[in-house]
Amino acid sequence: MKRLDRATRRLTVALLAAVVLAFLLAAVVARAERFSSLDQGTRALVRDGRSPALKMPMRVVSLLGSGYILLPGALACGVVMWRRHHRFVALSLPVIGIGAAAALGITKWIVNKPRPSLRGYGFPSGHVFGVTVFVVIGVYLLWRFEAPRRVQRAARAAGIVFVLAVGYSRVYLGAHWLSDVAGGLLGGVAFALVMVLILDARLADPGPLENN
């Protein structure tokens, strides 16, 4: 198995610090300004470009980014890891999912920014947050367990498309502002990087649960 070398780990920590700072700034702005001109302009632009034919596909994409799909997906990945004797990873995946949900709920409660529908808890977008965590952790594990490079490249490309598609669907469906989507992306990256650093440190010293 691969692991982050010292230089990559330092770079990851630096990236994490930058992302956390950006997320905190976005949260402060979101709480203070509520409805920014950028949010309003983006919503109007997306609304003007709506097509009836895209309504159902956007709903499907949004559903794929929900916890109803991601949490069972994480559990399924955990089963695969368990059967391959990567038991620490198998047990970690549902814990990461629960931790992500808890962090998301607390952040939404603190910021309490209204959605376009004027309901609360808009920032950050939970769909984008969850999808980002899912993709980053998945890409890391494929790299960690040395999946074929073509598989890793395909996963990275598909992951980027998935995150962007879910983010667009949330704005398209009027569920979130652009700032909510940006907050979900930043928050998801920050949370996922913390999990990657923890997983990488733990997997570097296999314990009784990790029988490779």
C-alpha positions in Angstrom: 0.0 0.0 0.0 1.0 3.6 -0.6 1.1 6.3 2.0 1.6 10.1 1.9 5.2 11.0 2.1 6.4 13.8 4.4 6.4 16.5 1.7 2.9 15.5 0.5 1.6 15.4 4.0 2.9 18.9 4.7 1.3 20.1 1.4 -2.0 18.5 2.4 -1.9 20.2 5.8 -1.2 23.5 4.1 -4.0 23.0 1.6 -6.3 22.1 4.5 -5.5 25.3 6.3 -6.2 27.3 3.2 -9.5 25.6 2.6 -10.6 26.0 6.2 -9.8 29.7 6.1 -11.8 30.1 2.8 -14.7 28.1 4.3 -14.8 30.3 7.4 -14.7 33.4 5.3 -17.5 32.2 3.1 -19.6 31.3 6.2 -19.1 34.7 7.8 -20.1 36.4 4.5 -23.1 34.1 4.1 -24.3 34.8 7.6 -23.8 38.6 7.3 -25.1 39.2 3.7 -27.8 36.6 3.4 -28.6 37.2 -0.2 -25.7 38.6 -2.2 -25.9 40.1 -5.6 -23.8 37.2 -6.9 -26.3 34.7 -5.5 -29.2 36.6 -7.0 -27.6 37.0 -10.3 -26.6 33.4 -10.6 -30.1 32.2 -9.7 -31.6 34.5 -12.3 -29.2 33.3 -14.9 -29.9 29.6 -14.2 -33.6 30.2 -14.0 -33.6 32.0 -17.4 -31.8 29.0 -18.9 -34.1 26.3 -17.6 -35.5 23.7 -19.9 -38.5 21.5 -19.0 -36.5 18.5 -20.4 -33.8 19.0 -17.7 -36.1 19.1 -14.7 -36.2 15.3 -14.2 -32.5 14.7 -14.9 -31.6 17.4 -12.4 -33.8 15.8 -9.8 -32.2 12.4 -10.4 -28.7 14.0 -10.1 -29.7 15.7 -6.9 -31.1 12.4 -5.5 -27.8 10.7 -6.3 -26.0 13.3 -4.2 -28.3 12.9 -1.2 -27.6 10.9 2.0 -30.2 8.4 0.8 -27.7 7.2 -1.8 -24.3 8.2 -0.3 -24.7 6.6 3.1 -25.7 3.2 1.6 -22.9 3.6 -0.9 -20.4 4.1 2.0 -21.8 1.1 3.7 -21.4 -1.0 0.5 -17.8 0.2 0.2 -17.3 -0.8 3.8 -18.5 -4.3 3.1 -16.1 -4.6 0.2 -13.2 -3.4 2.4 -14.1 -5.8 5.1 -14.2 -8.8 2.8 -10.8 -7.7 1.5 -9.5 -7.7 5.1 -9.1 -3.9 5.3 -11.2 -3.9 8.4 -10.1 -0.5 9.8 -11.2 1.2 6.6 -14.4 -0.8 6.6 -15.3 0.4 10.1 -14.1 4.0 9.4 -16.3 4.6 6.4 -19.7 4.7 8.3 -18.0 6.7 11.1 -16.8 9.2 8.5 -20.4 9.4 7.1 -21.9 10.0 10.5 -19.2 12.5 11.4 -19.8 14.4 8.1 -23.5 14.5 8.8 -22.9 15.9 12.4 -20.4 18.5 11.2 -22.8 19.6 8.5 -25.8 19.9 10.8 -23.8 22.0 13.3 -22.5 24.3 10.6 -26.0 24.8 9.1 -27.4 25.6 12.6 -24.6 28.1 13.3 -24.8 30.0 10.0 -28.6 29.6 9.5 -28.7 31.2 6.1 -32.1 31.0 4.3 -32.4 29.1 1.1 -34.1 30.6 -2.0 -37.3 29.1 -0.6 -36.7 31.2 2.5 -36.5 28.0 4.6 -33.4 27.9 6.9 -30.2 25.9 7.0 -29.1 26.7 3.5 -25.3 27.1 4.0 -23.5 24.9 3.2 -25.2 22.7 0.7 -25.5 19.2 2.3 -25.6 17.5 -1.0 -22.4 19.1 -2.3 -20.7 18.6 1.1 -21.5 14.9 1.2 -20.6 14.2 -2.4 -17.3 16.0 -2.0 -16.4 13.9 1.0 -17.5 10.7 -0.7 -15.4 11.5 -3.8 -12.2 12.7 -2.0 -12.2 9.7 0.3 -12.9 7.3 -2.6 -10.1 8.8 -4.7 -7.7 8.6 -1.8 -8.5 4.9 -1.1 -8.1 4.0 -4.8 -4.6 5.6 -4.7 -3.8 4.1 -1.3 -4.6 0.5 -2.3 -2.9 1.0 -5.7 -5.8 0.6 -8.1 -4.9 0.6 -11.8 -4.0 4.1 -12.9 -6.7 4.1 -15.5 -9.2 3.4 -12.8 -7.8 6.2 -10.7 -8.0 8.7 -13.6 -11.5 7.6 -14.4 -12.6 8.0 -10.7 -11.1 11.5 -10.5 -12.7 12.6 -13.7 -16.1 11.1 -12.8 -15.8 12.5 -9.3 -15.3 16.1 -10.5 -18.2 15.8 -12.9 -20.4 14.3 -10.2 -19.6 17.1 -7.7 -20.2 19.8 -10.3 -23.4 18.2 -11.6 -24.8 17.9 -8.0 -23.9 21.5 -7.3 -25.6 22.8 -10.5 -28.7 20.7 -9.8 -29.1 22.3 -6.4 -29.1 25.8 -7.9 -31.2 24.6 -10.9 -33.9 23.2 -8.6 -33.9 26.3 -6.5 -32.8 24.4 -3.4 -29.6 26.5 -2.8 -27.8 29.6 -3.6 -24.4 29.5 -5.4 -22.7 30.5 -2.1 -24.3 27.5 -0.4 -22.8 25.3 -3.1 -19.4 26.9 -2.7 -19.6 26.4 1.0 -20.5 22.8 0.6 -17.5 22.3 -1.7 -15.1 24.0 0.6 -16.5 22.3 3.7 -16.5 18.9 2.1 -12.9 19.3 1.0 -11.8 20.4 4.4 -13.6 17.6 6.2 -12.3 15.0 3.7 -8.7 16.2 4.0 -8.9 15.8 7.8 -10.2 12.2 7.3 -7.5 11.5 4.8 -4.7 12.6 7.1 -6.2 10.5 9.9 -6.6 7.4 7.7 -3.2 7.7 6.3 -1.6 8.0 9.7 -3.5 5.1 11.1 -3.0 2.8 8.0 0.8 3.5 8.2 0.8 1.4 11.4 -1.6 -1.5 10.9 -3.2 -2.8 14.0 -5.2 -6.0 14.8 -8.1 -4.8 12.6 -6.0 -4.4 9.5 -5.0 -7.8 8.1 -3.6 -7.4 4.7 
